[in-house]
Amino acid sequence: KHPERSNEIFRNATVPKFDKSSKTFDESTASLCAELLLAEKIREMNEAHAHADGLHLHQRHHETGSSFSSSVASESMRDLSIKISEMERMNSMIETERRLTENLIEVERMNEVIEAAQLAEFLEAMNTDLNEELVRSHLRQQALDATMKLIQEHFDQFIHENPNGSYEEWIEELHPENAQSRRHIVNGRNIDHRFYVEESDHRKLWNANLGDGARQHVRARTYNDSEHFTSEELSSLL
């Protein structure tokens, strides 16, 4: 119980001298030996207790450390699980956003394809209409050229046969169906007023081939125009 006292006894003890002749110890020596033996036993017991206490303390530290390590490991696993779940959620969001972006790009591409197809169809229709219009215009011009050729041939023949003939006589012979007008009676003939307008090809052809004054110039007239009529024309109307 008192290891300090036992150690003090060992430090202060002196080895007793043994008397070989008597082969006996005196009384003080015997008492000292008894105390030394007792102190030795006490020290051994203290060492045993200390060793046992050390083992117990080491076991407790080991158990406490194991429990602490287990708690820390458990908490670390929970944190790791939370972080993994968060990373999976972020990856899922990123993947969803990537797919949405790809879908938007695909939609835009399809819209561009549709718009391009519609534009191509529209341009093709316009091109077709333009080609058809060009064809129609070409056919009209061909018809007009053929008509003017016939008119020119008829005019040349009329002038050759009637050098002093009038414009109305030529129109009456060329287009007898247009010599039935009740509005314009010129030189005694009822000629359709359209042969007197500014744009009339017949009037232009006539005025361009008056000869040496043998034929009279034909003025342009409107449908209601009467102020340019000659006295003879007005008399014929009355």
Order of alpha helices (4+ residues) and beta strands (2+ residues): alpha-alpha-alpha-beta-beta-alpha-alpha
